[in-house]
Amino acid sequence: DTGVSQNPRHKITKRGQNVTFRCDPISEHNRLYWYRQTLGQGPEFLTYFQNEAQLEKSRLLSDRFSAERPKGSFSTLEIQRTEQGDSAMYLCASKLMGGGQETQYFGPGTRLLVL
Amino acid sequence: LAKTTQPISMDSYEGQEVNITCSHNNIATNDYITWYQQFPSQGPRFIIQGYKTKVTNEVASLFIPADRKSSTLSLPRVSLSDTAVYYCLVGGGDSGAGSYQLTFGKGTKLSVIP
């Protein structure tokens, strides 16, 4: 299966700790997106990359959130000093720009629980 | 991005055809209409996408009237495994400009009953 993968699938942490999630997009997909989904809501856009460039990060929820995609392949999303309100599913999606495909392909998500 | 309105929930018996209608009155000229399916604790899965008229694939059909202000996702002969949340989204096509982040609403929770 060469779909989008995310690790870990689940993360439990204590308030105030830092967490980092990883996303491996579909090979050769140059666009990578991060979303957050809370219970009963649809996914909410956070940020995206075109290759290694982060083209929009204004939607990141606070300066405690940061994302990187250093070599234009996998990406990481870090949350510093976690709060209970950060508990959610964090989704990654990838897309091939310029290939005539409009579809974003989502990974299985990382479910975060902050105690 | 255009706002969408769809029913919060729907129930259907197994084997029936299900039609979920989405309203998007402010759809822009270059917007596509895309539907995703999401099971609990999984990421959304692409179902179908269209611009106008009718699109059909192995999973579903998408009907779009001429004014494009609404669309209907049709699922033929649903089974219990089709129980999920279905999201309707509208957004720009792959013109090379813009971020194309997807704006999700709350979706329609479809429950298939045996």
Interface residues (C-beta under 8 A of the other chain):
Chain A: V4 R31 Y33 Y35 G40 Q41 G42 P43 E44 F45 Y48 L55 E56 R59 M89 L91 C92 A93 K95 M97 G98 G99 G100 Q101 E102 T103 Q104 Y105 F106 G107 P108 G109 R111
Chain B: Y32 T34 S41 Q42 G43 P44 R45 F46 Q49 Y87 G93 D94 G96 S99 Y100 Q101 L102 T103 F104 G105 K106 G107
